[in-house]
Amino acid sequence: MSMQQMLFGKSDAISPFVGSTSTVDQSGPAVTLAMPAAAQDGDLMICILQCRADRSITIPAGWTIHYSQTIPPAQSGTDYIRVHIVSAFRAGQTSLSFTQSVSASASGALLVFRGGSVGAN
């Protein structure tokens, strides 16, 4: 099964890619991601978030959690980390902010697609 089928639950062409942004190793209480300039209301937003395993990230209402897993050091190469993959449809946001339980380093990536939906896989 391709990544396209896993994310979008279909085998036809992936929805047009609109843009992406990312941020790495913030030391504040939130992971903040700017919205790509070409994004429009109704576009599918997929966020991949990472923090230390002893921290948590609050996922705002309206977002669907597709994956939330603690990754052990043997697989991550360092300490235990927590990874989240979440999605929502854009509704006027100019930036996104996901709050951590404690100020610490974290990272995030935002991918925006025109149309489509995330599959159940």
N, CA and C atoms as a LAMMPS dump frame, in Angstrom:
ITEM: TIMESTEP
0
ITEM: NUMBER OF ATOMS
363
ITEM: BOX BOUNDS ff ff ff
-5.0000000000000000e+02 5.0000000000000000e+02
-5.0000000000000000e+02 5.0000000000000000e+02
-5.0000000000000000e+02 5.0000000000000000e+02
ITEM: ATOMS id mol type element x y z
1 1 1 N 0.847 -1.165 0
2 1 2 C 0 0 0
3 1 3 C 0.9 1.237 0
4 2 1 N 0.59 2.159 -0.862
5 2 2 C 1.395 3.373 -0.973
6 2 3 C 1.058 4.353 0.14
7 3 1 N 1.958 5.322 0.392
8 3 2 C 1.69 6.375 1.364
9 3 3 C 0.445 7.15 0.965
10 4 1 N 0.26 7.347 -0.326
11 4 2 C -0.931 8.041 -0.834
12 4 3 C -2.193 7.327 -0.395
13 5 1 N -2.231 5.994 -0.526
14 5 2 C -3.404 5.228 -0.124
15 5 3 C -3.592 5.265 1.385
16 6 1 N -2.486 5.234 2.149
17 6 2 C -2.588 5.255 3.604
18 6 3 C -3.149 6.588 4.082
19 7 1 N -2.677 7.692 3.531
20 7 2 C -3.126 9.008 3.982
21 7 3 C -4.489 9.382 3.431
22 8 1 N -4.715 9.104 2.17
23 8 2 C -5.925 9.587 1.522
24 8 3 C -6.979 8.509 1.31
25 9 1 N -6.643 7.239 1.592
26 9 2 C -7.622 6.169 1.513
27 9 3 C -8.145 5.925 0.113
28 10 1 N -7.355 6.241 -0.9
29 10 2 C -7.785 6.022 -2.275
30 10 3 C -6.559 5.819 -3.142
31 11 1 N -6.767 5.305 -4.327
32 11 2 C -5.632 5.005 -5.188
33 11 3 C -5.505 5.958 -6.368
34 12 1 N -6.448 6.874 -6.528
35 12 2 C -6.326 7.814 -7.644
36 12 3 C -5.325 8.908 -7.288
37 13 1 N -5.123 9.834 -8.176
38 13 2 C -4.1 10.861 -7.977
39 13 3 C -4.347 11.634 -6.69
40 14 1 N -3.259 11.905 -5.997
41 14 2 C -3.347 12.649 -4.746
42 14 3 C -3.849 14.059 -5.028
43 15 1 N -4.571 14.631 -4.097
44 15 2 C -5.068 15.994 -4.264
45 15 3 C -3.901 16.945 -4.48
46 16 1 N -4.118 18.035 -5.191
47 16 2 C -3.023 18.962 -5.463
48 16 3 C -2.385 19.471 -4.175
49 17 1 N -1.069 19.419 -4.143
50 17 2 C -0.295 19.909 -3.016
51 17 3 C -0.3 21.428 -3.058
52 18 1 N -0.663 22.067 -1.945
53 18 2 C -0.751 23.523 -1.874
54 18 3 C 0.528 24.125 -1.325
55 19 1 N 1.067 23.547 -0.269
56 19 2 C 2.281 24.084 0.339
57 19 3 C 2.548 23.448 1.684
58 20 1 N 3.673 23.826 2.291
59 20 2 C 4.042 23.271 3.589
60 20 3 C 4.858 24.289 4.373
61 21 1 N 4.891 24.118 5.657
62 21 2 C 5.761 24.884 6.54
63 21 3 C 6.238 23.934 7.628
64 22 1 N 7.315 24.307 8.291
65 22 2 C 7.805 23.486 9.395
66 22 3 C 8.534 24.361 10.397
67 23 1 N 8.69 23.843 11.592
68 23 2 C 9.449 24.502 12.635
69 23 3 C 10.15 23.43 13.439
70 24 1 N 11.328 23.737 13.958
71 24 2 C 12.123 22.742 14.662
72 24 3 C 12.666 23.328 15.957
73 25 1 N 12.653 22.508 16.997
74 25 2 C 13.312 22.808 18.263
75 25 3 C 12.958 24.154 18.863
76 26 1 N 11.697 24.424 19
77 26 2 C 11.284 25.601 19.754
78 26 3 C 11.48 25.301 21.23
79 27 1 N 11.799 26.317 22.009
80 27 2 C 11.976 26.108 23.444
81 27 3 C 10.805 26.671 24.239
82 28 1 N 9.77 27.115 23.557
83 28 2 C 8.612 27.694 24.217
84 28 3 C 7.546 26.677 24.523
85 29 1 N 6.396 27.145 24.98
86 29 2 C 5.321 26.238 25.357
87 29 3 C 4.459 25.753 24.194
88 30 1 N 4.706 26.239 22.975
89 30 2 C 3.841 25.863 21.851
90 30 3 C 4.652 25.606 20.593
91 31 1 N 4.119 24.727 19.755
92 31 2 C 4.64 24.515 18.408
93 31 3 C 3.741 25.354 17.498
94 32 1 N 4.305 26.363 16.858
95 32 2 C 3.523 27.27 16.026
96 32 3 C 3.962 27.135 14.578
97 33 1 N 2.982 26.945 13.687
98 33 2 C 3.24 26.744 12.264
99 33 3 C 2.496 27.806 11.459
100 34 1 N 3.195 28.464 10.558
101 34 2 C 2.567 29.441 9.67
102 34 3 C 1.777 28.709 8.592
103 35 1 N 0.729 29.339 8.114
104 35 2 C -0.082 28.773 7.04
105 35 3 C 0.57 29.14 5.707
106 36 1 N 0.735 28.187 4.784
107 36 2 C 1.256 28.529 3.458
108 36 3 C 0.367 29.592 2.794
109 37 1 N 0.979 30.507 2.06
110 37 2 C 0.264 31.637 1.466
111 37 3 C -0.867 31.206 0.538
112 38 1 N -0.714 30.083 -0.162
113 38 2 C -1.715 29.656 -1.145
114 38 3 C -2.887 28.884 -0.528
115 39 1 N -2.859 28.635 0.778
116 39 2 C -3.924 27.85 1.421
117 39 3 C -5.256 28.583 1.372
118 40 1 N -6.319 27.815 1.177
119 40 2 C -7.679 28.352 1.131
120 40 3 C -8.545 27.598 2.133
121 41 1 N -9.648 28.224 2.533
122 41 2 C -10.6 27.533 3.398
123 41 3 C -11.069 26.258 2.704
124 42 1 N -11.186 25.185 3.48
125 42 2 C -11.591 23.895 2.946
126 42 3 C -10.432 22.996 2.577
127 43 1 N -9.195 23.54 2.509
128 43 2 C -8.027 22.717 2.206
129 43 3 C -7.758 21.753 3.359
130 44 1 N -7.247 20.584 3.032
131 44 2 C -6.884 19.583 4.023
132 44 3 C -5.52 19.928 4.614
133 45 1 N -5.452 20.023 5.945
134 45 2 C -4.199 20.285 6.646
135 45 3 C -3.794 19.016 7.382
136 46 1 N -2.562 18.581 7.192
137 46 2 C -2.013 17.443 7.919
138 46 3 C -0.803 17.942 8.691
139 47 1 N -0.798 17.734 10.001
140 47 2 C 0.321 18.145 10.845
141 47 3 C 1.003 16.922 11.427
142 48 1 N 2.323 16.96 11.417
143 48 2 C 3.144 15.947 12.066
144 48 3 C 3.88 16.676 13.181
145 49 1 N 3.648 16.254 14.416
146 49 2 C 4.196 16.92 15.59
147 49 3 C 5.073 15.955 16.37
148 50 1 N 6.16 16.484 16.951
149 50 2 C 7.066 15.651 17.732
150 50 3 C 7.481 16.402 18.981
151 51 1 N 7.488 15.7 20.113
152 51 2 C 7.978 16.274 21.361
153 51 3 C 8.638 15.157 22.167
154 52 1 N 9.244 15.514 23.282
155 52 2 C 9.815 14.503 24.165
156 52 3 C 8.687 13.631 24.712
157 53 1 N 8.98 12.39 24.984
158 53 2 C 7.95 11.45 25.435
159 53 3 C 7.38 11.808 26.802
160 54 1 N 8.144 12.541 27.624
161 54 2 C 7.63 12.924 28.938
162 54 3 C 6.832 14.226 28.88
163 55 1 N 6.543 14.7 27.669
164 55 2 C 5.711 15.876 27.451
165 55 3 C 4.465 15.443 26.687
166 56 1 N 3.483 16.304 26.65
167 56 2 C 2.323 16.042 25.816
168 56 3 C 2.004 17.305 25.028
169 57 1 N 1.329 17.129 23.915
170 57 2 C 0.9 18.253 23.08
171 57 3 C -0.618 18.218 23.033
172 58 1 N -1.235 19.351 23.327
173 58 2 C -2.687 19.444 23.279
174 58 3 C -3.135 19.62 21.837
175 59 1 N -4.012 18.729 21.388
176 59 2 C -4.564 18.806 20.039
177 59 3 C -5.903 19.548 20.14
178 60 1 N -6.034 20.701 19.47
179 60 2 C -7.26 21.5 19.592
180 60 3 C -8.498 20.766 19.06
181 61 1 N -9.66 21.189 19.537
182 61 2 C -10.928 20.656 19.048
183 61 3 C -11.007 20.853 17.538
184 62 1 N -11.629 19.923 16.861
185 62 2 C -11.777 20.013 15.411
186 62 3 C -10.702 19.27 14.639
187 63 1 N -9.675 18.814 15.329
188 63 2 C -8.605 18.042 14.695
189 63 3 C -8.845 16.56 14.945
190 64 1 N -8.507 15.733 13.958
191 64 2 C -8.599 14.285 14.092
192 64 3 C -7.2 13.735 14.316
193 65 1 N -7.04 12.919 15.354
194 65 2 C -5.755 12.28 15.627
195 65 3 C -5.718 10.955 14.866
196 66 1 N -4.736 10.823 13.966
197 66 2 C -4.592 9.599 13.18
198 66 3 C -3.521 8.684 13.75
199 67 1 N -2.567 9.278 14.459
200 67 2 C -1.44 8.498 14.976
201 67 3 C -0.88 9.244 16.176
202 68 1 N -0.678 8.537 17.269
203 68 2 C -0.041 9.099 18.451
204 68 3 C 0.734 7.968 19.098
205 69 1 N 2.036 8.073 19.07
206 69 2 C 2.865 6.941 19.481
207 69 3 C 4.134 7.435 20.157
208 70 1 N 4.563 6.73 21.2
209 70 2 C 5.863 6.969 21.8
210 70 3 C 6.862 6.068 21.091
211 71 1 N 7.945 6.663 20.624
212 71 2 C 8.973 5.941 19.874
213 71 3 C 10.183 5.731 20.792
214 72 1 N 10.602 4.48 21.029
215 72 2 C 11.735 4.226 21.927
216 72 3 C 13.066 4.662 21.313
217 73 1 N 14.09 4.843 22.166
218 73 2 C 15.394 5.331 21.697
219 73 3 C 16.018 4.502 20.581
220 74 1 N 15.842 3.192 20.606
221 74 2 C 16.45 2.347 19.572
222 74 3 C 15.94 2.709 18.184
223 75 1 N 14.708 3.226 18.093
224 75 2 C 14.143 3.595 16.8
225 75 3 C 14.328 5.074 16.491
226 76 1 N 14.356 5.928 17.521
227 76 2 C 14.454 7.365 17.278
228 76 3 C 15.898 7.839 17.234
229 77 1 N 16.813 7.049 17.793
230 77 2 C 18.225 7.412 17.767
231 77 3 C 18.664 8.257 18.953
232 78 1 N 17.732 8.753 19.762
233 78 2 C 18.088 9.568 20.928
234 78 3 C 17.26 9.117 22.118
235 79 1 N 16.503 10.005 22.689
236 79 2 C 15.611 9.676 23.797
237 79 3 C 14.257 9.248 23.256
238 80 1 N 13.402 8.795 24.161
239 80 2 C 12.026 8.51 23.778
240 80 3 C 11.39 9.788 23.244
241 81 1 N 10.662 9.681 22.164
242 81 2 C 9.93 10.822 21.621
243 81 3 C 8.473 10.428 21.414
244 82 1 N 7.61 11.417 21.34
245 82 2 C 6.195 11.196 21.069
246 82 3 C 5.885 11.852 19.727
247 83 1 N 5.22 11.112 18.835
248 83 2 C 4.874 11.609 17.507
249 83 3 C 3.354 11.591 17.358
250 84 1 N 2.814 12.669 16.804
251 84 2 C 1.379 12.768 16.526
252 84 3 C 1.202 13.113 15.05
253 85 1 N 0.236 12.492 14.398
254 85 2 C -0.182 12.903 13.058
255 85 3 C -1.662 13.244 13.17
256 86 1 N -1.99 14.491 12.831
257 86 2 C -3.362 14.992 12.992
258 86 3 C -3.798 15.707 11.72
259 87 1 N -5.108 15.824 11.53
260 87 2 C -5.597 16.528 10.342
261 87 3 C -6.843 17.329 10.672
262 88 1 N -7.089 18.33 9.84
263 88 2 C -8.299 19.154 9.923
264 88 3 C -8.438 19.871 8.586
265 89 1 N -9.594 20.483 8.384
266 89 2 C -9.797 21.296 7.188
267 89 3 C -9.638 22.766 7.568
268 90 1 N -8.973 23.521 6.726
269 90 2 C -8.721 24.93 7.02
270 90 3 C -10.031 25.704 7.06
271 91 1 N -10.138 26.543 8.089
272 91 2 C -11.318 27.393 8.254
273 91 3 C -10.868 28.766 8.74
274 92 1 N -10.07 29.438 7.904
275 92 2 C -9.657 30.797 8.206
276 92 3 C -8.369 30.944 9
277 93 1 N -7.751 29.861 9.433
278 93 2 C -6.528 29.971 10.222
279 93 3 C -5.408 30.606 9.395
280 94 1 N -4.636 31.5 10.026
281 94 2 C -3.444 32.051 9.387
282 94 3 C -2.187 31.422 9.964
283 95 1 N -2.32 30.796 11.11
284 95 2 C -1.245 30.016 11.712
285 95 3 C -1.891 28.975 12.626
286 96 1 N -1.102 28.006 13.034
287 96 2 C -1.578 26.945 13.914
288 96 3 C -0.679 26.893 15.137
289 97 1 N -1.252 26.617 16.287
290 97 2 C -0.467 26.511 17.505
291 97 3 C -0.93 25.297 18.307
292 98 1 N 0.018 24.456 18.667
293 98 2 C -0.245 23.266 19.465
294 98 3 C 0.551 23.414 20.76
295 99 1 N -0.137 23.428 21.889
296 99 2 C 0.478 23.726 23.178
297 99 3 C 1.065 22.477 23.822
298 100 1 N 2.296 22.613 24.329
299 100 2 C 2.945 21.529 25.07
300 100 3 C 2.612 21.628 26.55
301 101 1 N 2.764 20.506 27.251
302 101 2 C 2.527 20.485 28.693
303 101 3 C 3.608 21.252 29.45
304 102 1 N 4.804 21.335 28.904
305 102 2 C 5.933 22.033 29.512
306 102 3 C 6.741 22.666 28.38
307 103 1 N 7.295 23.85 28.613
308 103 2 C 8.166 24.464 27.597
309 103 3 C 9.37 23.567 27.367
310 104 1 N 9.59 23.196 26.139
311 104 2 C 10.71 22.321 25.784
312 104 3 C 10.825 22.282 24.271
313 105 1 N 11.889 21.675 23.788
314 105 2 C 12.056 21.571 22.345
315 105 3 C 10.985 20.661 21.756
316 106 1 N 10.568 20.996 20.558
317 106 2 C 9.564 20.216 19.83
318 106 3 C 9.685 20.598 18.372
319 107 1 N 9.001 19.87 17.518
320 107 2 C 9.017 20.223 16.102
321 107 3 C 7.661 19.915 15.488
322 108 1 N 7.414 20.519 14.348
323 108 2 C 6.166 20.288 13.654
324 108 3 C 6.303 20.564 12.177
325 109 1 N 5.479 19.914 11.397
326 109 2 C 5.416 20.146 9.958
327 109 3 C 3.952 20.2 9.559
328 110 1 N 3.62 21.105 8.661
329 110 2 C 2.264 21.265 8.155
330 110 3 C 2.285 21.035 6.65
331 111 1 N 1.429 20.14 6.176
332 111 2 C 1.252 19.878 4.743
333 111 3 C -0.172 20.241 4.399
334 112 1 N -0.364 20.992 3.325
335 112 2 C -1.71 21.436 2.935
336 112 3 C -2.013 20.945 1.527
337 113 1 N -3.21 20.326 1.377
338 113 2 C -3.649 19.772 0.104
339 113 3 C -5.014 20.351 -0.247
340 114 1 N -5.276 20.552 -1.516
341 114 2 C -6.554 21.054 -1.994
342 114 3 C -7.498 19.887 -2.173
343 115 1 N -8.532 19.791 -1.335
344 115 2 C -9.498 18.704 -1.427
345 115 3 C -8.97 17.437 -0.8
346 116 1 N -9.721 16.375 -0.95
347 116 2 C -9.312 15.079 -0.428
348 116 3 C -9.7 14.878 1.024
349 117 1 N -9.39 13.717 1.532
350 117 2 C -9.651 13.379 2.916
351 117 3 C -8.606 12.373 3.355
352 118 1 N -8.462 12.206 4.654
353 118 2 C -7.503 11.251 5.183
354 118 3 C -8.201 9.917 5.358
355 119 1 N -7.586 8.848 4.879
356 119 2 C -8.164 7.522 4.976
357 119 3 C -8.126 6.971 6.387
358 120 1 N -8.73 5.838 6.585
359 120 2 C -8.839 5.223 7.909
360 120 3 C -7.669 4.319 8.223
361 121 1 N -6.722 4.163 7.334
362 121 2 C -5.604 3.245 7.576
363 121 3 C -4.689 3.817 8.597
